[in-house]
Every structure is written in C-alpha cells, then in structure tokens.
Amino acid sequence: MQKRFARQMQTEYSLWSREPEDELIETCKELGIAFVAYSPLGRGFLTGQIKTFEDLDENDYRRYSPRFMGENFDKNIQLVKKIESIAREKDCTPAQLALAWVLAQGDNIFPIPGTKHIKYIEENVRAVDIKLSQSDLEEIENVFPKGAVAGSRYPEAFMKSVNL
C-alpha cells in the first residue's frame, strides 16, 4: 500500500546537489512531508549526454552556471564518467542510475526529472525498476560523495537567494 502525504515541499536534490541531506530530508521524513526533488539529473549533467561545454546551445542558461564552466566542468565530467561506469555494470543508463539513487534515499522522496522527449520520459520511468543494494549505494557514495561537485549551483548573485 502506497503511503500518502498530505503535505509536500520541493527543492533541488540529486547526486549533484545534496544540500537537503544536511537536515531538510530527515525533517520532512519525521513530519510526514513528501520531498519532491527537482532537477534530479543535475540539470542534465548526470544523463551522460553532455560531454563538452560546446554541447550546450549558445543560449543555454547552463553556460552561466559555475558547475558547467571551465575547470569545474572538467572536474564534474570525471564524476559523471564514474556514474556511467556503474550504470554499465547495472545495465542501465546514467540517468536511470541517478534517479534510482534519489529514489533509494527515502520513501518520502519523489524525483521529478524534466524532459522534452517522450523517449526520455519512458527511460526515466524505468528507473523505478532498478534496485540498488547497500553495496551499490556505498559504491556510488565512494565515487560521487557529497560535496564532490565543483562549483556552486548558481552564479553568486543567485546563490544569495537560495535556501533563505
């Protein structure tokens, strides 16, 4: 039987943005609040589809995101390569692995990946069939620990308004 939540809160959460782990997720769980994780694919980075900065369209807002720029991009792409390797071992896509990881963080957590293509919606839905063992979760944590991502979520001016 599926648990129902009368209340919910929504914020960014993924391997890419793990700040909610500090207190927010546990507080929601204790209070019976559903946690809706937006951008669970790290603004598309965790899909493995972005290989170079040039893969972003000229008018793509991510070109101005610190995580997608210069040395940060280079460091972050190395993290994604590790996720791609684990995904191959699990016979799934990096996006599915990233979504399965979010789902494994608690039964009150619901990722809402955005997409413009039906094939990715179908791919993302199949992430619910991927079961990560404790060993799998530890492996993911070892290759992509909290705080490993280089660069802030948003440009400095925007970061001042986050989590107020």
C-alpha positions as CSV (number, residue, x, y, z in Angstrom):
1,M,0.0,0.0,0.0
2,Q,1.4,3.4,-1.0
3,K,1.8,5.9,1.7
4,R,0.0,9.2,1.1
5,F,1.4,12.6,2.1
6,A,-0.8,15.5,3.0
7,R,2.0,18.0,2.6
8,Q,5.0,18.4,0.4
9,M,8.0,20.5,-0.2
10,Q,10.1,20.9,-3.3
11,T,13.7,21.7,-3.8
12,E,16.7,20.6,-5.9
13,Y,18.2,17.3,-4.9
14,S,20.4,14.8,-6.7
15,L,23.9,13.4,-6.6
16,W,24.8,16.8,-8.0
17,S,23.0,18.9,-5.3
18,R,23.0,17.2,-1.9
19,E,22.4,20.1,0.4
20,P,19.0,18.8,1.5
21,E,20.8,16.0,3.3
22,D,22.0,18.4,5.9
23,E,18.6,18.5,7.7
24,L,15.8,19.0,5.3
25,I,15.2,15.4,4.1
26,E,15.2,14.0,7.7
27,T,12.9,16.7,8.9
28,C,10.4,16.1,6.1
29,K,10.5,12.4,6.9
30,E,9.9,12.9,10.6
31,L,7.0,15.3,9.9
32,G,5.4,13.0,7.2
33,I,6.1,15.6,4.4
34,A,6.8,14.4,0.9
35,F,10.0,15.7,-0.5
36,V,9.8,16.5,-4.2
37,A,13.3,16.5,-5.7
38,Y,13.5,18.7,-8.8
39,S,16.5,18.5,-11.1
40,P,17.3,15.0,-10.0
41,L,19.5,14.6,-13.1
42,G,21.8,17.5,-12.2
43,R,20.4,19.9,-14.8
44,G,21.0,17.2,-17.4
45,F,24.6,16.6,-16.5
46,L,24.0,13.2,-14.9
47,T,22.4,11.9,-18.1
48,G,25.8,11.5,-19.7
49,Q,24.6,13.4,-22.7
50,I,26.7,16.5,-22.1
51,K,30.3,15.7,-22.9
52,T,31.8,19.1,-23.6
53,F,30.8,22.7,-22.9
54,E,30.2,23.1,-26.6
55,D,27.3,20.6,-26.3
56,L,25.3,23.4,-24.7
57,D,23.4,25.7,-27.1
58,E,24.7,29.2,-27.2
59,N,21.6,30.5,-25.4
60,D,21.6,27.7,-22.8
61,Y,21.4,29.1,-19.2
62,R,23.8,26.4,-18.1
63,R,26.6,28.2,-19.9
64,Y,26.4,30.7,-17.0
65,S,26.2,28.1,-14.2
66,P,29.5,27.7,-12.3
67,R,29.2,23.9,-12.4
68,F,29.3,24.0,-16.2
69,M,32.2,26.3,-16.6
70,G,36.0,25.9,-17.1
71,E,37.8,23.7,-14.6
72,N,34.5,22.9,-12.8
73,F,33.1,21.3,-16.0
74,D,36.3,19.2,-16.4
75,K,36.2,18.0,-12.8
76,N,32.4,17.3,-12.9
77,I,32.6,15.4,-16.1
78,Q,35.0,13.0,-14.4
79,L,32.3,12.3,-11.7
80,V,29.8,11.6,-14.4
81,K,32.2,9.2,-16.1
82,K,32.3,7.2,-12.8
83,I,28.5,7.1,-12.7
84,E,28.4,6.0,-16.4
85,S,30.7,3.1,-15.4
86,I,28.5,2.0,-12.6
87,A,25.4,2.3,-14.8
88,R,27.0,0.0,-17.4
89,E,27.6,-2.6,-14.6
90,K,23.9,-2.2,-13.6
91,D,22.8,-2.4,-17.3
92,C,21.0,0.9,-17.1
93,T,21.6,4.5,-18.3
94,P,23.4,7.1,-16.1
95,A,20.1,8.9,-15.9
96,Q,18.3,5.8,-14.6
97,L,21.1,5.2,-12.1
98,A,20.9,8.8,-10.8
99,L,17.1,8.6,-10.5
100,A,17.3,5.2,-8.7
101,W,19.8,6.7,-6.3
102,V,17.4,9.5,-5.5
103,L,14.5,7.0,-5.0
104,A,16.7,5.0,-2.7
105,Q,17.2,7.9,-0.3
106,G,13.7,7.5,1.2
107,D,10.2,6.5,0.6
108,N,9.1,10.1,1.1
109,I,11.3,11.3,-1.8
110,F,9.9,11.8,-5.3
111,P,12.1,12.9,-8.2
112,I,10.6,15.0,-11.0
113,P,13.0,14.9,-13.9
114,G,12.3,17.4,-16.7
115,T,12.4,16.4,-20.3
116,K,11.2,17.4,-23.7
117,H,11.3,14.0,-25.3
118,I,9.0,11.0,-24.8
119,K,11.9,8.6,-25.1
120,Y,13.5,10.1,-22.0
121,I,10.2,10.0,-20.1
122,E,10.0,6.3,-20.8
123,E,13.6,5.8,-19.9
124,N,13.2,7.8,-16.7
125,V,10.2,5.8,-15.6
126,R,12.1,2.6,-15.9
127,A,14.4,3.8,-13.1
128,V,11.8,2.6,-10.6
129,D,12.7,-1.0,-11.6
130,I,16.4,-0.5,-10.7
131,K,17.0,-1.7,-7.2
132,L,20.2,-0.5,-5.6
133,S,21.7,-2.7,-2.9
134,Q,23.5,-1.3,0.1
135,S,26.7,-2.2,-1.7
136,D,25.6,-0.3,-4.8
137,L,24.8,2.8,-2.7
138,E,28.2,2.6,-1.0
139,E,30.0,2.3,-4.4
140,I,28.1,5.4,-5.6
141,E,28.9,7.3,-2.5
142,N,32.6,6.4,-2.9
143,V,32.8,7.6,-6.4
144,F,30.4,10.6,-6.0
145,P,30.5,11.7,-2.4
146,K,28.6,14.6,-1.0
147,G,30.5,17.8,-1.8
148,A,32.4,16.3,-4.7
149,V,30.8,18.6,-7.3
150,A,32.9,21.5,-8.3
151,G,31.3,24.9,-8.4
152,S,28.1,26.4,-6.9
153,R,24.6,25.6,-8.1
154,Y,24.0,29.1,-9.5
155,P,26.0,32.2,-10.1
156,E,27.0,34.1,-6.9
157,A,24.2,36.7,-7.1
158,F,21.5,33.9,-7.4
159,M,23.1,31.9,-4.6
160,K,22.3,34.7,-2.1
161,S,18.6,33.9,-2.5
162,V,18.8,30.1,-2.2
163,N,17.6,28.5,1.0
164,L,16.6,31.7,2.7
